[in-house]
């Protein structure tokens, strides 16, 4: 049985976000639909903002305050697939679904930590991702209006 520090968990989360940032980069070259490529570019720029905020977390402040015995599995890191000819709506819905899975995972983590500082950290992560999901929904709405 292993114990994970909050610091280790946050480092894993940052790694996932970096991997997803790389995914956005490949989307811009992979997608055939021009609107989808432009949407991927906009989404990546917004994602980079979230990534910078995550990287600015002072792990010394939060890292070693708590060790978590049972860290839930994160199933959202399964292969993320989207067709090369995907329409812009498909892209938005896929990414939105992915972000909502992240939010739910962060809520699960928040519910298992004990110390208030740890809860504050996961509340912040939930707020960041919820804001990102709202931005994605707003972008989807604006793309739908433009069509």
Residue pairs with C-beta under 8 A, 6 or more apart in sequence:
1 69
3 67
3 68
3 69
4 67
4 68
4 71
5 63
5 64
5 66
5 67
5 68
6 62
6 63
6 64
6 65
6 66
6 67
6 68
6 113
6 118
6 121
7 59
7 62
7 63
7 64
9 68
9 71
9 109
10 54
10 57
10 59
10 62
10 63
10 121
11 59
13 54
13 106
13 125
14 51
14 54
14 55
16 74
16 77
16 102
17 47
17 50
17 51
17 54
18 51
20 47
20 80
20 98
21 44
21 47
21 48
21 51
23 80
24 40
24 41
24 43
24 44
24 47
25 44
27 36
27 37
27 40
27 44
27 82
27 91
28 37
28 40
28 41
28 44
30 84
31 37
31 40
31 82
31 84
31 85
31 86
31 91
32 84
32 85
33 85
33 86
33 87
33 88
35 87
35 88
35 143
36 86
36 87
36 88
36 90
36 91
39 88
39 91
39 92
39 139
39 143
40 91
42 139
43 91
43 95
43 136
43 139
46 132
46 135
46 136
47 132
50 128
50 129
50 132
53 128
54 125
54 128
57 121
57 124
61 117
62 117
62 118
62 121
65 115
65 117
65 118
66 113
66 114
66 115
66 117
66 118
68 109
68 112
68 113
70 112
71 109
71 112
72 105
72 108
72 109
72 112
74 105
75 101
76 98
76 101
76 102
76 105
80 94
80 98
82 90
82 91
82 94
83 90
86 94
88 143
89 140
89 143
89 144
92 136
92 139
92 140
92 143
93 140
95 136
96 133
96 136
96 137
96 140
99 129
99 132
99 133
99 136
100 133
102 129
103 126
103 129
103 130
103 133
106 122
106 125
106 126
106 129
107 122
107 126
109 122
110 119
110 122
110 123
110 126
113 119
113 122
